[in-house]
Amino acid sequence: MKQVINLTQTNFEQTLSEHDTVLVDFWAPWCAPCKFFAPIYEAAAERHPDVVFAKVNVDEEPELLTKHQIRAIPTLKVFRDGEEVERKTGAIPATQLDEVIAKAANG
């Protein structure tokens, strides 16, 4: 089973620099849409082993919340070669998530 990486201020930039495509889910434990999206995100991680899937708990990492201008959760940010290429807010369905991943992976 592929693990979803927990990102912190300490390992965020390093993770982006070490991988071509990184998806980051900004979430919180009290957020109902985040809880709905979590199994969709984890299942996508299994289907796309070539992409790094990561999460940021905004309660534990408020600096990252501010730095990345997250105004609603869940927010999914897609990074390609360390640069943000897409952002989706809200719990998106699996089909839409797969489309976002395919677009990011193909540059």
C-alpha positions, 0 to 999 in steps of 0.5 A: 500500500502506497503511503501518503506523506505528511508534510511539515514546514521542515520537509515541504520544500525538500519533497517538492524539489525531489519529485517531479509531480507532487499533490498536496492536500491541505486538510484538518481533522475537524473538516467534514469535506476533508474526511469525505475526500481522504479515502478518495485521495488515498485510493488515487495514490494507489492508482498513481504510483508515479506521483507523490501524494502528500497532506498538510494538517493546517492545524499543525502547520499554520505557516504553510497555510499562510504561505500557500494562501489556503483560504478553504479546506480541503484544498488540493495543490498540484506541483510540477517541478516545484511550481504550482500548476493547479489548485482545486478547492473542496472535496472533488470526486475521484474522476475529477482527481484522476483528470487533474493527476493526468494533466499534471503528470503529462506536463 
